[in-house]
Amino acid sequence: MAEMISPVDFECTPDIWQEKGVYKGSFKVRWIFCKNADYALFSHILLDATRGDLPALHLRDALP
């Protein structure tokens, strides 16, 4: 869990993604708690970006 501690800076293009320039913007966070959790605990979360029919675990960044 993290707290967003700055506004989104849409002028920033982080150099951490494989697809350069696709994702724009960044913000600072303060980590509150970090824990390894079993993926099965998140399988019920559906995302609007996938029309609500795919669990969050089907996204690339969420795969083990």
C-alpha positions as CSV (number, residue, x, y, z in Angstrom):
1,M,0.0,0.0,0.0
2,A,1.3,3.4,-0.8
3,E,0.2,7.0,-0.4
4,M,0.5,9.4,-3.3
5,I,2.4,12.4,-2.0
6,S,2.8,14.6,-5.1
7,P,0.6,15.6,-8.0
8,V,1.0,13.8,-11.3
9,D,3.7,15.4,-13.4
10,F,2.5,14.8,-17.0
11,E,5.6,16.4,-18.5
12,C,7.8,13.6,-17.1
13,T,8.4,10.5,-19.3
14,P,10.0,7.9,-17.0
15,D,12.7,5.7,-18.7
16,I,11.6,2.5,-16.9
17,W,9.3,1.0,-19.5
18,Q,10.2,-1.2,-22.4
19,E,7.9,0.8,-24.7
20,K,9.6,4.2,-24.6
21,G,7.3,7.2,-24.6
22,V,4.1,5.2,-24.3
23,Y,3.5,5.9,-20.6
24,K,3.7,9.6,-19.6
25,G,3.6,11.1,-16.1
26,S,4.9,10.2,-12.7
27,F,4.2,11.0,-9.1
28,K,5.9,10.4,-5.8
29,V,4.6,7.8,-3.3
30,R,5.3,7.0,0.3
31,W,5.3,3.3,0.9
32,I,3.2,2.4,3.9
33,F,3.2,-1.4,3.8
34,C,4.6,-4.0,1.5
35,K,3.7,-7.7,1.6
36,N,3.8,-10.6,-0.7
37,A,0.3,-11.8,-1.4
38,D,-1.0,-14.8,-3.2
39,Y,-2.4,-13.8,-6.7
40,A,-5.6,-15.7,-6.0
41,L,-6.5,-13.0,-3.5
42,F,-6.8,-10.5,-6.3
43,S,-8.6,-12.6,-9.0
44,H,-12.0,-11.0,-8.2
45,I,-10.8,-7.5,-9.1
46,L,-12.1,-6.6,-12.6
47,L,-10.8,-3.5,-14.4
48,D,-12.7,-1.0,-16.4
49,A,-9.8,-0.8,-18.9
50,T,-10.6,-4.3,-20.0
51,R,-14.4,-3.7,-20.2
52,G,-14.8,-5.3,-16.8
53,D,-14.5,-8.8,-18.2
54,L,-10.9,-9.6,-17.3
55,P,-9.3,-9.9,-13.9
56,A,-6.5,-7.6,-13.0
57,L,-4.1,-10.6,-13.1
58,H,-4.4,-10.9,-16.8
59,L,-2.5,-7.6,-17.3
60,R,1.2,-7.8,-18.1
61,D,2.4,-5.9,-15.1
62,A,0.5,-8.2,-12.7
63,L,1.7,-11.6,-14.0
64,P,4.3,-13.5,-11.9
